Amino acid sequence: MARKKRIRLKYGKIPELAKICNCSVRTVKLALAWNSDNDTQNLIRVRAEQLGFIKQF
């Protein structure tokens, strides 16, 4: 299986996203690195996209 690229967020948005999703900062960082593919991490990735936290290059 091909490795997916890490999702990068705007500065200071990881703790904010952790508070919104009611989880730890470590869980958010692992979700953005595609460490595993469970429901919580899928929710974190979807919420980051919906809120516009993903950095645009």
mmCIF file of the N, C-alpha and C atoms, coordinates in Angstrom:
data_MODEL
# 
_entry.id   MODEL 
# 
loop_
_atom_site.group_PDB 
_atom_site.id 
_atom_site.type_symbol 
_atom_site.label_atom_id 
_atom_site.label_alt_id 
_atom_site.label_comp_id 
_atom_site.label_asym_id 
_atom_site.label_entity_id 
_atom_site.label_seq_id 
_atom_site.pdbx_PDB_ins_code 
_atom_site.Cartn_x 
_atom_site.Cartn_y 
_atom_site.Cartn_z 
_atom_site.occupancy 
_atom_site.B_iso_or_equiv 
_atom_site.pdbx_formal_charge 
_atom_site.auth_seq_id 
_atom_site.auth_comp_id 
_atom_site.auth_asym_id 
_atom_site.auth_atom_id 
_atom_site.pdbx_PDB_model_num 
ATOM 1   N N  . MET A 1 1  ? 0.827   -1.174 0.000  1.00 0.00 ? 1  MET A N  1 
ATOM 2   C CA . MET A 1 1  ? 0.000   0.000  0.000  1.00 0.00 ? 1  MET A CA 1 
ATOM 3   C C  . MET A 1 1  ? 0.880   1.248  0.000  1.00 0.00 ? 1  MET A C  1 
ATOM 4   N N  . ALA A 1 2  ? 0.556   2.191  -0.845 1.00 0.00 ? 2  ALA A N  1 
ATOM 5   C CA . ALA A 1 2  ? 1.339   3.412  -0.949 1.00 0.00 ? 2  ALA A CA 1 
ATOM 6   C C  . ALA A 1 2  ? 1.160   4.282  0.285  1.00 0.00 ? 2  ALA A C  1 
ATOM 7   N N  . ARG A 1 3  ? 2.228   4.915  0.692  1.00 0.00 ? 3  ARG A N  1 
ATOM 8   C CA . ARG A 1 3  ? 2.178   5.785  1.867  1.00 0.00 ? 3  ARG A CA 1 
ATOM 9   C C  . ARG A 1 3  ? 1.591   7.133  1.459  1.00 0.00 ? 3  ARG A C  1 
ATOM 10  N N  . LYS A 1 4  ? 0.656   7.641  2.258  1.00 0.00 ? 4  LYS A N  1 
ATOM 11  C CA . LYS A 1 4  ? 0.019   8.921  1.963  1.00 0.00 ? 4  LYS A CA 1 
ATOM 12  C C  . LYS A 1 4  ? 0.829   10.053 2.562  1.00 0.00 ? 4  LYS A C  1 
ATOM 13  N N  . LYS A 1 5  ? 0.743   11.221 1.918  1.00 0.00 ? 5  LYS A N  1 
ATOM 14  C CA . LYS A 1 5  ? 1.456   12.388 2.418  1.00 0.00 ? 5  LYS A CA 1 
ATOM 15  C C  . LYS A 1 5  ? 0.796   12.926 3.669  1.00 0.00 ? 5  LYS A C  1 
ATOM 16  N N  . ARG A 1 6  ? 1.604   13.446 4.562  1.00 0.00 ? 6  ARG A N  1 
ATOM 17  C CA . ARG A 1 6  ? 1.114   14.044 5.805  1.00 0.00 ? 6  ARG A CA 1 
ATOM 18  C C  . ARG A 1 6  ? 0.318   15.303 5.489  1.00 0.00 ? 6  ARG A C  1 
ATOM 19  N N  . ILE A 1 7  ? -0.773  15.508 6.191  1.00 0.00 ? 7  ILE A N  1 
ATOM 20  C CA . ILE A 1 7  ? -1.586  16.708 6.031  1.00 0.00 ? 7  ILE A CA 1 
ATOM 21  C C  . ILE A 1 7  ? -0.982  17.794 6.907  1.00 0.00 ? 7  ILE A C  1 
ATOM 22  N N  . ARG A 1 8  ? -0.741  18.943 6.336  1.00 0.00 ? 8  ARG A N  1 
ATOM 23  C CA . ARG A 1 8  ? -0.149  20.057 7.073  1.00 0.00 ? 8  ARG A CA 1 
ATOM 24  C C  . ARG A 1 8  ? -1.228  21.077 7.371  1.00 0.00 ? 8  ARG A C  1 
ATOM 25  N N  . LEU A 1 9  ? -1.275  21.531 8.625  1.00 0.00 ? 9  LEU A N  1 
ATOM 26  C CA . LEU A 1 9  ? -2.254  22.527 9.036  1.00 0.00 ? 9  LEU A CA 1 
ATOM 27  C C  . LEU A 1 9  ? -1.594  23.888 9.186  1.00 0.00 ? 9  LEU A C  1 
ATOM 28  N N  . LYS A 1 10 ? -2.420  24.914 9.183  1.00 0.00 ? 10 LYS A N  1 
ATOM 29  C CA . LYS A 1 10 ? -1.938  26.262 9.427  1.00 0.00 ? 10 LYS A CA 1 
ATOM 30  C C  . LYS A 1 10 ? -1.392  26.354 10.845 1.00 0.00 ? 10 LYS A C  1 
ATOM 31  N N  . TYR A 1 11 ? -0.538  27.352 11.073 1.00 0.00 ? 11 TYR A N  1 
ATOM 32  C CA . TYR A 1 11 ? 0.142   27.498 12.362 1.00 0.00 ? 11 TYR A CA 1 
ATOM 33  C C  . TYR A 1 11 ? -0.866  27.641 13.504 1.00 0.00 ? 11 TYR A C  1 
ATOM 34  N N  . GLY A 1 12 ? -0.693  26.832 14.553 1.00 0.00 ? 12 GLY A N  1 
ATOM 35  C CA . GLY A 1 12 ? -1.509  26.930 15.754 1.00 0.00 ? 12 GLY A CA 1 
ATOM 36  C C  . GLY A 1 12 ? -2.856  26.238 15.685 1.00 0.00 ? 12 GLY A C  1 
ATOM 37  N N  . LYS A 1 13 ? -3.130  25.519 14.613 1.00 0.00 ? 13 LYS A N  1 
ATOM 38  C CA . LYS A 1 13 ? -4.447  24.905 14.449 1.00 0.00 ? 13 LYS A CA 1 
ATOM 39  C C  . LYS A 1 13 ? -4.538  23.493 15.024 1.00 0.00 ? 13 LYS A C  1 
ATOM 40  N N  . ILE A 1 14 ? -3.415  22.847 15.304 1.00 0.00 ? 14 ILE A N  1 
ATOM 41  C CA . ILE A 1 14 ? -3.460  21.481 15.858 1.00 0.00 ? 14 ILE A CA 1 
ATOM 42  C C  . ILE A 1 14 ? -4.094  21.473 17.253 1.00 0.00 ? 14 ILE A C  1 
ATOM 43  N N  . PRO A 1 15 ? -3.664  22.341 18.190 1.00 0.00 ? 15 PRO A N  1 
ATOM 44  C CA . PRO A 1 15 ? -4.335  22.341 19.496 1.00 0.00 ? 15 PRO A CA 1 
ATOM 45  C C  . PRO A 1 15 ? -5.811  22.748 19.403 1.00 0.00 ? 15 PRO A C  1 
ATOM 46  N N  . GLU A 1 16 ? -6.108  23.668 18.498 1.00 0.00 ? 16 GLU A N  1 
ATOM 47  C CA . GLU A 1 16 ? -7.494  24.108 18.312 1.00 0.00 ? 16 GLU A CA 1 
ATOM 48  C C  . GLU A 1 16 ? -8.356  22.965 17.786 1.00 0.00 ? 16 GLU A C  1 
ATOM 49  N N  . LEU A 1 17 ? -7.832  22.205 16.833 1.00 0.00 ? 17 LEU A N  1 
ATOM 50  C CA . LEU A 1 17 ? -8.559  21.055 16.283 1.00 0.00 ? 17 LEU A CA 1 
ATOM 51  C C  . LEU A 1 17 ? -8.734  19.967 17.335 1.00 0.00 ? 17 LEU A C  1 
ATOM 52  N N  . ALA A 1 18 ? -7.735  19.786 18.190 1.00 0.00 ? 18 ALA A N  1 
ATOM 53  C CA . ALA A 1 18 ? -7.834  18.798 19.272 1.00 0.00 ? 18 ALA A CA 1 
ATOM 54  C C  . ALA A 1 18 ? -8.957  19.169 20.237 1.00 0.00 ? 18 ALA A C  1 
ATOM 55  N N  . LYS A 1 19 ? -9.083  20.448 20.527 1.00 0.00 ? 19 LYS A N  1 
ATOM 56  C CA . LYS A 1 19 ? -10.134 20.910 21.429 1.00 0.00 ? 19 LYS A CA 1 
ATOM 57  C C  . LYS A 1 19 ? -11.517 20.726 20.789 1.00 0.00 ? 19 LYS A C  1 
ATOM 58  N N  . ILE A 1 20 ? -11.626 21.021 19.500 1.00 0.00 ? 20 ILE A N  1 
ATOM 59  C CA . ILE A 1 20 ? -12.895 20.870 18.787 1.00 0.00 ? 20 ILE A CA 1 
ATOM 60  C C  . ILE A 1 20 ? -13.320 19.407 18.730 1.00 0.00 ? 20 ILE A C  1 
ATOM 61  N N  . CYS A 1 21 ? -12.366 18.514 18.457 1.00 0.00 ? 21 CYS A N  1 
ATOM 62  C CA . CYS A 1 21 ? -12.675 17.083 18.318 1.00 0.00 ? 21 CYS A CA 1 
ATOM 63  C C  . CYS A 1 21 ? -12.674 16.349 19.658 1.00 0.00 ? 21 CYS A C  1 
ATOM 64  N N  . ASN A 1 22 ? -12.357 17.051 20.736 1.00 0.00 ? 22 ASN A N  1 
ATOM 65  C CA . ASN A 1 22 ? -12.357 16.475 22.081 1.00 0.00 ? 22 ASN A CA 1 
ATOM 66  C C  . ASN A 1 22 ? -11.395 15.279 22.181 1.00 0.00 ? 22 ASN A C  1 
ATOM 67  N N  . CYS A 1 23 ? -10.166 15.493 21.740 1.00 0.00 ? 23 CYS A N  1 
ATOM 68  C CA . CYS A 1 23 ? -9.141  14.454 21.811 1.00 0.00 ? 23 CYS A CA 1 
ATOM 69  C C  . CYS A 1 23 ? -7.805  15.119 22.113 1.00 0.00 ? 23 CYS A C  1 
ATOM 70  N N  . SER A 1 24 ? -6.762  14.328 22.204 1.00 0.00 ? 24 SER A N  1 
ATOM 71  C CA . SER A 1 24 ? -5.445  14.872 22.534 1.00 0.00 ? 24 SER A CA 1 
ATOM 72  C C  . SER A 1 24 ? -4.739  15.397 21.284 1.00 0.00 ? 24 SER A C  1 
ATOM 73  N N  . VAL A 1 25 ? -3.727  16.212 21.516 1.00 0.00 ? 25 VAL A N  1 
ATOM 74  C CA . VAL A 1 25 ? -2.923  16.755 20.416 1.00 0.00 ? 25 VAL A CA 1 
ATOM 75  C C  . VAL A 1 25 ? -2.204  15.619 19.702 1.00 0.00 ? 25 VAL A C  1 
ATOM 76  N N  . ARG A 1 26 ? -1.755  14.631 20.459 1.00 0.00 ? 26 ARG A N  1 
ATOM 77  C CA . ARG A 1 26 ? -1.060  13.478 19.865 1.00 0.00 ? 26 ARG A CA 1 
ATOM 78  C C  . ARG A 1 26 ? -1.969  12.729 18.886 1.00 0.00 ? 26 ARG A C  1 
ATOM 79  N N  . THR A 1 27 ? -3.235  12.571 19.230 1.00 0.00 ? 27 THR A N  1 
ATOM 80  C CA . THR A 1 27 ? -4.177  11.896 18.347 1.00 0.00 ? 27 THR A CA 1 
ATOM 81  C C  . THR A 1 27 ? -4.343  12.669 17.045 1.00 0.00 ? 27 THR A C  1 
ATOM 82  N N  . VAL A 1 28 ? -4.393  13.989 17.137 1.00 0.00 ? 28 VAL A N  1 
ATOM 83  C CA . VAL A 1 28 ? -4.516  14.825 15.934 1.00 0.00 ? 28 VAL A CA 1 
ATOM 84  C C  . VAL A 1 28 ? -3.279  14.679 15.069 1.00 0.00 ? 28 VAL A C  1 
ATOM 85  N N  . LYS A 1 29 ? -2.103  14.717 15.686 1.00 0.00 ? 29 LYS A N  1 
ATOM 86  C CA . LYS A 1 29 ? -0.863  14.590 14.910 1.00 0.00 ? 29 LYS A CA 1 
ATOM 87  C C  . LYS A 1 29 ? -0.780  13.235 14.213 1.00 0.00 ? 29 LYS A C  1 
ATOM 88  N N  . LEU A 1 30 ? -1.195  12.172 14.888 1.00 0.00 ? 30 LEU A N  1 
ATOM 89  C CA . LEU A 1 30 ? -1.178  10.845 14.274 1.00 0.00 ? 30 LEU A CA 1 
ATOM 90  C C  . LEU A 1 30 ? -2.207  10.746 13.152 1.00 0.00 ? 30 LEU A C  1 
ATOM 91  N N  . ALA A 1 31 ? -3.347  11.392 13.321 1.00 0.00 ? 31 ALA A N  1 
ATOM 92  C CA . ALA A 1 31 ? -4.373  11.380 12.275 1.00 0.00 ? 31 ALA A CA 1 
ATOM 93  C C  . ALA A 1 31 ? -3.880  12.106 11.031 1.00 0.00 ? 31 ALA A C  1 
ATOM 94  N N  . LEU A 1 32 ? -3.186  13.212 11.216 1.00 0.00 ? 32 LEU A N  1 
ATOM 95  C CA . LEU A 1 32 ? -2.687  13.992 10.080 1.00 0.00 ? 32 LEU A CA 1 
ATOM 96  C C  . LEU A 1 32 ? -1.524  13.295 9.388  1.00 0.00 ? 32 LEU A C  1 
ATOM 97  N N  . ALA A 1 33 ? -0.854  12.393 10.087 1.00 0.00 ? 33 ALA A N  1 
ATOM 98  C CA . ALA A 1 33 ? 0.249   11.634 9.499  1.00 0.00 ? 33 ALA A CA 1 
ATOM 99  C C  . ALA A 1 33 ? -0.239  10.322 8.881  1.00 0.00 ? 33 ALA A C  1 
ATOM 100 N N  . TRP A 1 34 ? -1.556  10.078 8.893  1.00 0.00 ? 34 TRP A N  1 
ATOM 101 C CA . TRP A 1 34 ? -2.171  8.850  8.360  1.00 0.00 ? 34 TRP A CA 1 
ATOM 102 C C  . TRP A 1 34 ? -1.578  7.617  9.035  1.00 0.00 ? 34 TRP A C  1 
ATOM 103 N N  . ASN A 1 35 ? -1.400  7.691  10.351 1.00 0.00 ? 35 ASN A N  1 
ATOM 104 C CA . ASN A 1 35 ? -0.824  6.580  11.091 1.00 0.00 ? 35 ASN A CA 1 
ATOM 105 C C  . ASN A 1 35 ? -1.721  5.348  11.035 1.00 0.00 ? 35 ASN A C  1 
ATOM 106 N N  . SER A 1 36 ? -3.000  5.541  11.216 1.00 0.00 ? 36 SER A N  1 
ATOM 107 C CA . SER A 1 36 ? -3.962  4.442  11.088 1.00 0.00 ? 36 SER A CA 1 
ATOM 108 C C  . SER A 1 36 ? -5.254  5.007  10.509 1.00 0.00 ? 36 SER A C  1 
ATOM 109 N N  . ASP A 1 37 ? -6.225  4.158  10.320 1.00 0.00 ? 37 ASP A N  1 
ATOM 110 C CA . ASP A 1 37 ? -7.429  4.578  9.624  1.00 0.00 ? 37 ASP A CA 1 
ATOM 111 C C  . ASP A 1 37 ? -8.662  4.156  10.425 1.00 0.00 ? 37 ASP A C  1 
ATOM 112 N N  . ASN A 1 38 ? -8.851  4.780  11.595 1.00 0.00 ? 38 ASN A N  1 
ATOM 113 C CA . ASN A 1 38 ? -10.038 4.455  12.379 1.00 0.00 ? 38 ASN A CA 1 
ATOM 114 C C  . ASN A 1 38 ? -11.031 5.617  12.328 1.00 0.00 ? 38 ASN A C  1 
ATOM 115 N N  . ASP A 1 39 ? -12.175 5.456  12.967 1.00 0.00 ? 39 ASP A N  1 
ATOM 116 C CA . ASP A 1 39 ? -13.250 6.445  12.875 1.00 0.00 ? 39 ASP A CA 1 
ATOM 117 C C  . ASP A 1 39 ? -12.858 7.807  13.441 1.00 0.00 ? 39 ASP A C  1 
ATOM 118 N N  . THR A 1 40 ? -12.170 7.818  14.568 1.00 0.00 ? 40 THR A N  1 
ATOM 119 C CA . THR A 1 40 ? -11.772 9.083  15.189 1.00 0.00 ? 40 THR A CA 1 
ATOM 120 C C  . THR A 1 40 ? -10.820 9.858  14.289 1.00 0.00 ? 40 THR A C  1 
ATOM 121 N N  . GLN A 1 41 ? -9.860  9.156  13.726 1.00 0.00 ? 41 GLN A N  1 
ATOM 122 C CA . GLN A 1 41 ? -8.888  9.837  12.870 1.00 0.00 ? 41 GLN A CA 1 
ATOM 123 C C  . GLN A 1 41 ? -9.520  10.294 11.558 1.00 0.00 ? 41 GLN A C  1 
ATOM 124 N N  . ASN A 1 42 ? -10.458 9.533  11.034 1.00 0.00 ? 42 ASN A N  1 
ATOM 125 C CA . ASN A 1 42 ? -11.182 9.976  9.847  1.00 0.00 ? 42 ASN A CA 1 
ATOM 126 C C  . ASN A 1 42 ? -11.984 11.237 10.148 1.00 0.00 ? 42 ASN A C  1 
ATOM 127 N N  . LEU A 1 43 ? -12.610 11.297 11.330 1.00 0.00 ? 43 LEU A N  1 
ATOM 128 C CA . LEU A 1 43 ? -13.368 12.473 11.733 1.00 0.00 ? 43 LEU A CA 1 
ATOM 129 C C  . LEU A 1 43 ? -12.463 13.696 11.850 1.00 0.00 ? 43 LEU A C  1 
ATOM 130 N N  . ILE A 1 44 ? -11.271 13.516 12.405 1.00 0.00 ? 44 ILE A N  1 
ATOM 131 C CA . ILE A 1 44 ? -10.323 14.624 12.551 1.00 0.00 ? 44 ILE A CA 1 
ATOM 132 C C  . ILE A 1 44 ? -9.922  15.171 11.187 1.00 0.00 ? 44 ILE A C  1 
ATOM 133 N N  . ARG A 1 45 ? -9.634  14.290 10.246 1.00 0.00 ? 45 ARG A N  1 
ATOM 134 C CA . ARG A 1 45 ? -9.238  14.737 8.904  1.00 0.00 ? 45 ARG A CA 1 
ATOM 135 C C  . ARG A 1 45 ? -10.380 15.467 8.198  1.00 0.00 ? 45 ARG A C  1 
ATOM 136 N N  . VAL A 1 46 ? -11.587 14.971 8.347  1.00 0.00 ? 46 VAL A N  1 
ATOM 137 C CA . VAL A 1 46 ? -12.750 15.607 7.713  1.00 0.00 ? 46 VAL A CA 1 
ATOM 138 C C  . VAL A 1 46 ? -13.009 16.978 8.333  1.00 0.00 ? 46 VAL A C  1 
ATOM 139 N N  . ARG A 1 47 ? -12.947 17.077 9.669  1.00 0.00 ? 47 ARG A N  1 
ATOM 140 C CA . ARG A 1 47 ? -13.186 18.357 10.339 1.00 0.00 ? 47 ARG A CA 1 
ATOM 141 C C  . ARG A 1 47 ? -12.122 19.386 9.967  1.00 0.00 ? 47 ARG A C  1 
ATOM 142 N N  . ALA A 1 48 ? -10.880 18.961 9.832  1.00 0.00 ? 48 ALA A N  1 
ATOM 143 C CA . ALA A 1 48 ? -9.810  19.888 9.438  1.00 0.00 ? 48 ALA A CA 1 
ATOM 144 C C  . ALA A 1 48 ? -10.093 20.467 8.064  1.00 0.00 ? 48 ALA A C  1 
ATOM 145 N N  . GLU A 1 49 ? -10.597 19.650 7.172  1.00 0.00 ? 49 GLU A N  1 
ATOM 146 C CA . GLU A 1 49 ? -10.923 20.131 5.832  1.00 0.00 ? 49 GLU A CA 1 
ATOM 147 C C  . GLU A 1 49 ? -12.139 21.051 5.861  1.00 0.00 ? 49 GLU A C  1 
ATOM 148 N N  . GLN A 1 50 ? -13.169 20.690 6.617  1.00 0.00 ? 50 GLN A N  1 
ATOM 149 C CA . GLN A 1 50 ? -14.382 21.494 6.688  1.00 0.00 ? 50 GLN A CA 1 
ATOM 150 C C  . GLN A 1 50 ? -14.118 22.877 7.284  1.00 0.00 ? 50 GLN A C  1 
ATOM 151 N N  . LEU A 1 51 ? -13.252 22.941 8.275  1.00 0.00 ? 51 LEU A N  1 
ATOM 152 C CA . LEU A 1 51 ? -12.973 24.205 8.955  1.00 0.00 ? 51 LEU A CA 1 
ATOM 153 C C  . LEU A 1 51 ? -11.938 25.060 8.229  1.00 0.00 ? 51 LEU A C  1 
ATOM 154 N N  . GLY A 1 52 ? -11.322 24.522 7.194  1.00 0.00 ? 52 GLY A N  1 
ATOM 155 C CA . GLY A 1 52 ? -10.339 25.280 6.416  1.00 0.00 ? 52 GLY A CA 1 
ATOM 156 C C  . GLY A 1 52 ? -8.996  25.403 7.100  1.00 0.00 ? 52 GLY A C  1 
ATOM 157 N N  . PHE A 1 53 ? -8.637  24.435 7.927  1.00 0.00 ? 53 PHE A N  1 
ATOM 158 C CA . PHE A 1 53 ? -7.367  24.472 8.656  1.00 0.00 ? 53 PHE A CA 1 
ATOM 159 C C  . PHE A 1 53 ? -6.194  23.956 7.816  1.00 0.00 ? 53 PHE A C  1 
ATOM 160 N N  . ILE A 1 54 ? -6.447  23.302 6.696  1.00 0.00 ? 54 ILE A N  1 
ATOM 161 C CA . ILE A 1 54 ? -5.377  22.702 5.902  1.00 0.00 ? 54 ILE A CA 1 
ATOM 162 C C  . ILE A 1 54 ? -4.637  23.793 5.142  1.00 0.00 ? 54 ILE A C  1 
ATOM 163 N N  . LYS A 1 55 ? -3.311  23.748 5.252  1.00 0.00 ? 55 LYS A N  1 
ATOM 164 C CA . LYS A 1 55 ? -2.462  24.743 4.605  1.00 0.00 ? 55 LYS A CA 1 
ATOM 165 C C  . LYS A 1 55 ? -2.510  24.578 3.090  1.00 0.00 ? 55 LYS A C  1 
ATOM 166 N N  . GLN A 1 56 ? -2.700  25.671 2.384  1.00 0.00 ? 56 GLN A N  1 
ATOM 167 C CA . GLN A 1 56 ? -2.693  25.681 0.920  1.00 0.00 ? 56 GLN A CA 1 
ATOM 168 C C  . GLN A 1 56 ? -1.346  26.199 0.434  1.00 0.00 ? 56 GLN A C  1 
ATOM 169 N N  . PHE A 1 57 ? -0.724  25.475 -0.454 1.00 0.00 ? 57 PHE A N  1 
ATOM 170 C CA . PHE A 1 57 ? 0.606   25.876 -0.940 1.00 0.00 ? 57 PHE A CA 1 
ATOM 171 C C  . PHE A 1 57 ? 0.502   26.680 -2.199 1.00 0.00 ? 57 PHE A C  1 
# 
